[in-house]
Amino acid sequence: MRSLRTVWRFVLAAFAVGLFAAPALSQERFPDKPITLITPFAAGGSSDLTARVVTTYLHQYLGQPMLIRLVPGQAGQKGTLEATQAAPDGYTLVYTDNFRDQLHQFTFRNNYYDTNRDLVSVARVNYGQIGVIVTTDGPYQTWADLEADARARPGEVRLSHSGLWAALFMPAQHMMIELGLRFRMVPYRGGGPAKAALMAGDVEFSMAFPSTIAADLEANTLRLLATAGPQRLIEDVPSFVEIGLPATTGYIHRIVMAPRGIPDDRLTILRAAFAQLQEDEQYLAAMHRLGENTEYLDGADYEQVRLEQQRDYRELVDAIAGL
Amino acid sequence: MLESLLAGLDLALRVDTFVWVSGGLLLGMLMGALPGFTTSMGMSVLVPISFLVGDPLIGIPFLIGVYKGGIYGGSVPAILISMPGTGASIVTVFDGHELTKQGKSRKALEMSLFASAIADFCSDVFTLVMIIPVAAIVLGFGPPEIASVMFLSLVVIAVTATGPVIKGLIMLGLGVWVGFVGADPFSAMARYTFGTSELYDGFHLIPMLIGLFALPEIFAAVRDGDLPGSRVAAFVGERLRWADLKRSLKTIFRSTAIGASIGVIPGLGQPIAAMMGYIAAKNSSDHPETYGKGELDGVAAAEAANNGVNGPTMVPLLTLGIPGDAVTALLLGAFMMQGLRPGPTLMSSSGDIVFGILIAMVLANALFVAIGYVTIPFFARVVTIKKSLLIPVTIMLAFAGTYLARANPFDIVTLIGFGLIGIAAKVARFDVAPMVMGFILGRELEYTFGQTLALAGNNWLQFALTERLGMTGVVVATPIIGIFLGRRMNRFRQRARERDQAEAA
């Protein structure tokens, strides 16, 4: 009995010493304690899942665990605000996307933060390209069929999307502006219910990231009519550029940001850890199993992408407001 | 299909699968029992474990164990300290905590466990057997149908409120109105937010529930003081008897069927199922006036309905690749991590593994009962500790739980605000149950009604009469059902009044 107690005391003492002594011993080393990764999303979405894959493998390259802190709410503004107000010491980062980073400044007014002023890119983890989807037993065989029908019946062709100013909504807005079409937008709570509405025949078409519908494509229940980007993803499916949309339409970039003001050497360490992560076979395999690509981009390069997005989104939101 | 079923049985009967399921169930129960720590948060934290375990017959049953355990675990604080551990156990508070105050906490907890386990078992078997045929039906139930059922439910709640109708209506209306606060779901225009960004999302459910249900109980306990023998319950009460369970079996099966039907529709979830199950039980009972006053059947109705949802949410997930909520989205990720792609090809490509997982899910229910039963005496004893200890702990749980849910300081304000409303309602003898129901069902009605309008466009009459006859039928039947149930309830109200007068005399 007594010996057990002695063991416990030893463990506790060792733990306490470790806790207080570690920072003193490694003053120069960053990071010397766990890093918090704020995710401004609700639990369970694809962003939450990919963030968890990243944190599962990244700690090997940081030497410290990275802990996810879910701060959902206000279309992502709650978590973003918290990240912008955190000390710029590299111990608080935010896992976000291009809509929350660059679009929402034009769609949700807020006086509390400015993502361009307050956040700097650590890494782009990956991106997703959206596609236009219909059911195989529906009326449309090609994008041209859909476009012709939407032109003939303005405001009648229905589209299910996953919420205002989000990944399925934005490409549809681009289409309406660039191609002079008018869809009837029906909101659903997330991509799952939006896909269900399409399969039920409640709406004529929807959008999805091809990775989320791989099984449906294989079973030939859903069909892709067009996919985002300048190049074709699938041989006989036109790209967005071919159907007359800008090359940047329909992308979601998953990005890790740090509060601006973070010391340069710490930012370098963080960026290097993400670069090393790209060599990790287990990480790559895990992302690919989720159907996600691993098109990593260094934070310094992503800063350029942000500037382009800011310009594009401003133009788009002005155009929508002008309708 | 039969071949893969047998192959699945072979796969599922493994010791390590059951060890992991047990671990998942226990973790889930503990997380569910912790107020503010919802099932989806718990699963989200644990999902990397299933990534690292390379075996689908360990990682996924483990998560399913967390899911089931969490939905049941939420009922423990709901019954004991009037604090729903998760949104799923709101309705369990209505009768569960009354039973605790009557010194029957053990009976209530055991009823919750058995109702949950029976519902889980039956709905899991249903899922296993019906997964392929049911998938086709799932999609027939869209926003218009959901809207009409929400409308019917609100009418039924209004006409069958226990106590004076006008008080029930006021609280129901207040709940519906509180649900309007925040950005409207269609144009993102802020409503009743007074220009604050904190209210942009509306009121969060968890602090609202803890405020409305737990704070008034704490207030009452503090007011009554720690008199000799005034422990919240000096004894945990007797066990659940077979006769008690038998009396509620009909309710359990009805609630299971309701829960399972709601489970196969993507996105509705446990809180709505629990409300539907409770309303149905109350209205088919021959003593509806006892509901909300410590009716064991009410606990059974709520808990069977919310656990009945769990298994059937796998139907749209596995066969159509449609996750309806956060929990199923996490499971989708877990399946994909194991190289299984939920969708129309899953059953033909890896039917044996899927059936193995589903069979493990069915068999896990035996462990569910065992683990739950062992932990109940420990939980039930919580209320026997001295009030001077229990009250501070309850207050701490209320505030910590509120903060834990979203880490949002404004939620503390919400908690206190709704706590004051709850206390005022208790003093004025208003029931807060219709308010919570109005809040949840009203928001769902608004959303699905808006979706229905968007789907219908300008030709709404044609839409209602040709495309959506089911919806139209429910809407037309609603006033008739309302009048019928209202009259029935009036008879019971009168009977209760006569009995009270007789007792007074």
Interface residues (C-beta under 8 A of the other chain):
Chain A: A42 A43 G44 G45 S46 D48 L49 R52 V53 T55 T56 R69 L70 V71 P72 G73 Q74 A75 Q77 K78 T107 F108 N110 Y112 G155 E156 R158 L164 W165 R184 M185 V186 P187 Y188 R189 G190 G192 P193 K195 A196 A197 M199 A200 G201 D202 V203 T212 I213 A214 A215 D216 E218 A219 T221 A286 R289 L290 G291
Chain B: T38 S40 M41 M43 S44 V47 P48 F51 L52 V138 L139 G140 G142 P143 A183 P185 F186 S187 A188 S197 Y200 D201 P266 G267 P316 L320 G321 I322 P323 G324 D325 A326 V327 T328 A329 L330 G333 M336 M337 Q338 G339 R341 P342 G343 P344 T345 L346 R406 A407 N408 Y447 G450 Q451 A454 L455 G457
